[in-house]
Amino acid sequence: MNTFRSTERTITLLALNKTKPRSNYVASRKLTNKTPKAHVSYISSRYTPRIKLYNGLASSIQDRAPLSSTENKLPTLQQTLQVSLLNPNKPGPAGLEQLVMPPIVPLTAPRFPTKQDIPSVTKVLQATMPAASKFLLEKWKESMIKKLGAAGFAKYQADTFERGRALHALLATQLLGKGEPTAGKAELSTEVVSNLWKSIQNVVRDKISNVRLVEHIVTHPTMNYRGIVDCVAFYENELVVIDFKTAEKPKKTVESLFDNPLQVTAYCGAINNDSSIPSHVIDRNISSGVVIVAYIDGSEATTYHLECEKVSHNYWKQWIERLDQYSRMEELNKKKTITVKKS
Ligand code: MN
């Protein structure tokens, strides 16, 4: 990424106000190295100090004061798509793979309280599920209910949720360095959980190291979404976002993960921009992910590496489009609610 581009992106990102809804994207404007000084101060005068720019171009960039004419309008998709996955004030990810980060005690974040007015990544993805996926999901539900009955299917869903919860809890303990789970202990009490651990343990032991975050709440301050990331750690030589999943049948293609790559990508964007994460915990941009699928029969887990190129372009763009779609749906719902109240 060249300087010219970074600067431009810096302005675009900083033109957003942390405390305001996404409408502030409208204020995105280009500021280049060639921008006359007068123009810089014109822009600066409308912002409050936040982050230093490189280049000595301006010593502080400031938040936009609300422009009343645009305040209630959502930005266009085109404007939203200008937002980068990366934080221009952080290095990497390229070229930093080999740099050492000192080990830390991994951070976890309390799950509550969370800002309820900020939607979670899962909520956004669920609400904007593509028609084709929705269709497949409905078909699958129908066939399952036919096979198991309504009560049987409800139990099946509860069991699926429970095995996911159990594996995530077990992994959290393991990743926080609190020792290996042992057979007979509560954490490996059921056959399913023992099998899931058997399926995933080699990957966790051999590939994951220098854990930075575990089950941590992350928030994208300007795009207004949040989520709980399973893990941020080195996977072999690269700092990545890791997501764990459980499955019954082998997941042989990345398509079989449905929206999971978008979820991981959304977490990358949030982590890169979440100022509550100290730089000794994460010192660089993260733009790749790893999805690890553990199987209930204990067979070797499948690992999907979501490459930087795909994450920063394809997946990030898709995620932003979904987020944009969600904001519009919400906007419409709000209007409907108001209309109902009035009538
Ligand atoms: Mn997970």
Boltz pocket constraint, residues with backbone or C-beta under 6 A from the ligand:
constraints:
  - pocket:
      binder: B
      contacts: [[A, 230], [A, 243], [A, 244], [A, 245]]
      max_distance: 6.0
